[in-house]
Amino acid sequence: MYEWAEFRHFKYLLTILESRGFRPAAERLFTAQSNLSSHAKQFQDAASVRLYDKLKDGRIRPTDTGVAFTFIARDVLKTRMEAIEALVAIERGDITAVRFGCSPLVDHALFNDFCKMHKEFLPNCEIRPERSDTTQLIEDVITGVIDAAIVTLPIENAELRVEDLRRDRLVVCLRKDHPLAMKGSLLPMDLHSNLRIVYHPQSHPRAHARLLELLEDVGVKVENYSRASHPMEMQTLVRDGYGFALVREGIVLDSTLTTRPIAGVDWTVDSAVIYHHQRHPKSIPILIREFKRKLTKDGDKNTAVPRKRSSSTTPDQPIQLKLLP
């Protein structure tokens, strides 16, 4: 339908819009202004769009559509570059094995699907999966021990690319025979003296600190608690009567346990894939893009949406906890 659209259209128009004029764009691209004008007109006429207005001094001003075009064009050109780099690396035999990590708090099915898609992409490439806590996985990706990892947020590291994958609601795990299990949802006050099991703080210190902050925001202070290094260990402690735990909604539960949402809050657990900005197999960006597209296509209601990185959250927005299973 849009066979007329070529990569050079995106490159030329992006440079024109970024340079705010044809002359500086032509100088950057080492081509004639007439060539740029011709391609710009061809694209806009064929697509029935107007990307800029011409000013009296010869400069241009992007329209709203033009502003959006700059973001789209950068992504299109980046995708092209990544695709070619991946093909060249595959042809040279640079990608014969990949090492992927997964935090115990991540849905194992999500990790399995991620590995499966890479196997479909490169059938002869060996996949070496690893399990470790988030802190260790971050270090391993930075040092190049592993190529990519699916972990839980928050993560802030300038050396890493972080791509959101999925968001799950955080719920309370308790015994079925506990009196509070009769309620359809629990109030924050129900967690007082009952929430006594948490994931080990050293496995993801930032997430643990954020958890305590959010609990304090609703009047729940957790001081004495048992620590677990794996979601199954948390369930075992709950089953044995040592208190409640916070878990990812949808997690497979022991037959003696159940979960309940917390009324008045909408805390979520965010799963993301991380990889090094520079040192990564060239197949990784392609894999992540296709994997996210598949999650959306399959209608996964928990698929993560683009997230504004901000330190503030308005009262009517869900609070993203980004930490537990």
Summary of the structure (lengths in Angstrom):
residues: 325
radius of gyration: 24.7
end to end distance: 44.4
largest distance: 78.3
contacts: 985
relative contact order: 0.14
helix: 42%
strand: 21%
